[in-house]
Structure formats: C-alpha cells, structure tokens
C-alpha cells in the first residue's frame, strides 16, 4: 500500500513539473515512456498521437502550451499564459514526412491552417519549427515539445 501511495505521489509531482526551463530552453523533466523506434529522420503518424507540452518565453510572456493529437486526426490546444489558463483551438492534424499540417477552429468559429517542420530529438521530444500559422511574427519560431502521455490521460477533452 505504501509503495502504491509513493508511486502515485511521484506521478502527481512529475505532472506539475515544468516541461522546459524558461530561461535556458533546456528540458527539465525526464522523458516519459512512449513508443520505441530507432533514431530516424521520420516517424510514422501513430508516433505523434498523445499529449505534448512546451514552455517558453514568447514576446516577453511565460507561455505553456498543451497540445493533444488524437489517433482519429483531431487535435486540441490549451494555453497557460503568465499563469492564466485558457482553452485553445480545436481542429485536425496530419503529417507527411517531417511536415505537420493543422486546421484549427478558433473560439469565434473562424478556421485557419498552419504548418510546421518536425525534427525528432528523441522518442519523446520533438522540435517544431513553425512554417506558417497565419501570423508572420511566428514564422521560424522553434518550440521544443515533450511527450506527456497518451490522449486518454489528457488534462482536457476536445
């Protein structure tokens, strides 16, 4: 019983640890188990499925992004900006080689598209370089995403 309590306590503690150092941009928590695949330039579509997060300083603001990619092609975003949580966009995603494409439906109902280049750092960490997300200020912006877990343990539902 004590072992189980300690394991649950550890899992809860890890869930609230920052995913990336704000000042350094370096990962600050260990990778969680995910699908195993030998290092290669590309990953199959199912390898992307799960919940991911990143934490950066963007335009002077502390930004956390929680990004969930579902196996049926849906996606959901949640943001925490300067400590204030908000629901983000919902939409769909697809991947072709190392190019990720998304179509979002914003809260007001408008639809937008975006694309990014993917570079895998390890099985649970990817570097996303924004190619186009409709805002020229974000072109070539790099975000490091770390795998948090599969969709069924997501912090929110789309």
C-alpha positions in Angstrom: 0.0 0.0 0.0 2.8 2.4 0.9 4.6 1.6 -2.4 1.4 2.4 -4.4 1.0 5.7 -2.5 4.6 6.7 -3.2 4.2 5.8 -6.9 1.1 7.9 -7.1 2.8 10.8 -5.3 5.7 10.7 -7.7 3.4 10.7 -10.8 1.4 13.6 -9.4 4.7 15.5 -8.7 6.0 14.9 -12.2 2.8 16.1 -13.8 3.3 19.5 -12.3 6.9 19.9 -13.1 7.9 22.4 -15.9 8.5 20.8 -19.2 11.2 23.1 -20.2 13.4 25.7 -18.4 12.1 29.2 -19.1 15.5 30.8 -19.1 17.5 28.1 -20.8 15.0 26.4 -23.0 16.5 23.1 -21.9 14.3 20.2 -20.9 14.0 19.9 -17.1 12.0 16.7 -16.6 12.7 13.2 -17.7 11.1 11.8 -20.8 8.1 9.5 -20.2 7.7 6.2 -21.8 6.4 6.3 -25.3 6.5 4.3 -28.4 10.0 3.0 -29.1 11.6 3.5 -32.5 15.2 3.5 -33.7 16.5 7.0 -34.4 15.5 8.1 -37.8 14.5 11.3 -39.6 10.8 10.5 -39.8 8.3 8.9 -37.6 5.0 7.1 -38.5 1.8 9.0 -37.9 0.8 6.9 -34.8 4.0 8.0 -33.2 2.7 11.6 -32.9 -0.5 10.5 -31.0 -0.6 11.7 -27.4 -0.3 14.7 -25.2 2.6 17.1 -25.6 3.7 20.3 -23.9 6.2 23.1 -24.2 7.1 26.1 -22.1 8.8 29.2 -23.5 9.1 32.9 -23.1 7.4 34.3 -26.2 7.3 38.1 -26.8 8.1 38.6 -23.1 5.3 36.4 -21.7 5.6 33.0 -20.0 3.7 30.6 -22.3 2.9 27.0 -21.7 1.2 25.0 -24.5 -0.6 21.7 -24.0 -1.1 20.0 -27.4 -3.1 16.8 -27.8 -3.1 14.8 -31.0 -5.7 12.1 -31.2 -5.5 9.0 -33.4 -8.6 9.9 -35.3 -6.9 13.1 -36.6 -8.4 15.5 -34.1 -6.3 17.9 -32.1 -6.8 20.2 -29.1 -4.7 23.0 -27.6 -4.8 24.5 -24.1 -2.6 27.5 -23.1 -1.3 28.9 -19.8 -0.1 32.5 -20.4 1.5 34.3 -17.5 -0.1 31.8 -15.2 -3.7 32.2 -16.6 -5.1 29.1 -18.2 -7.4 29.2 -21.3 -8.8 26.8 -23.8 -7.2 27.0 -27.2 -8.2 25.8 -30.6 -9.6 22.6 -31.7 -9.2 21.1 -35.1 -7.5 18.4 -37.2 -3.9 17.4 -37.9 -1.9 15.4 -40.5 1.7 14.6 -41.0 3.6 13.9 -44.3 7.2 13.0 -43.7 8.6 15.7 -41.4 5.9 18.3 -42.2 2.9 18.6 -39.8 -0.2 20.4 -41.0 -3.1 21.6 -38.9 -6.5 23.1 -39.4 -8.0 24.9 -36.4 -11.4 26.1 -35.4 -11.0 29.2 -33.2 -13.4 30.1 -30.4 -15.2 32.6 -32.7 -15.7 29.9 -35.3 -13.1 31.1 -37.8 -10.9 28.4 -39.5 -7.2 28.7 -40.0 -4.4 26.5 -41.2 -0.8 26.1 -40.2 2.3 24.0 -41.0 5.5 23.2 -39.2 8.7 21.3 -39.7 9.4 18.4 -37.3 12.8 17.3 -36.1 12.9 14.4 -33.6 15.3 14.9 -30.7 14.4 11.6 -29.1 11.4 9.3 -28.9 9.6 11.7 -26.5 10.9 15.1 -27.6 10.4 16.9 -30.9 11.5 20.3 -32.2 8.7 22.1 -34.1 9.7 25.0 -36.4 6.6 27.0 -37.4 6.5 27.4 -41.2 3.2 29.3 -41.3 0.4 29.7 -38.7 -1.3 32.8 -40.1 0.8 35.2 -38.0 4.1 36.3 -39.6 5.6 37.1 -36.1 5.7 33.3 -35.5 7.4 32.3 -38.8 10.5 30.2 -38.0 9.6 30.2 -34.2 11.0 27.0 -32.7 9.2 25.1 -29.9 10.5 22.0 -28.1 7.6 19.7 -27.2 7.9 16.8 -24.7 5.5 13.9 -24.6 3.3 14.0 -21.5 1.1 10.9 -22.2 -1.5 9.3 -24.4 -4.8 11.1 -25.1 -6.8 9.0 -22.6 -4.9 10.7 -19.8 -5.2 14.1 -21.3 -5.8 17.0 -18.9 -8.8 18.1 -21.0 -11.2 16.7 -23.6 -11.8 18.2 -27.1 
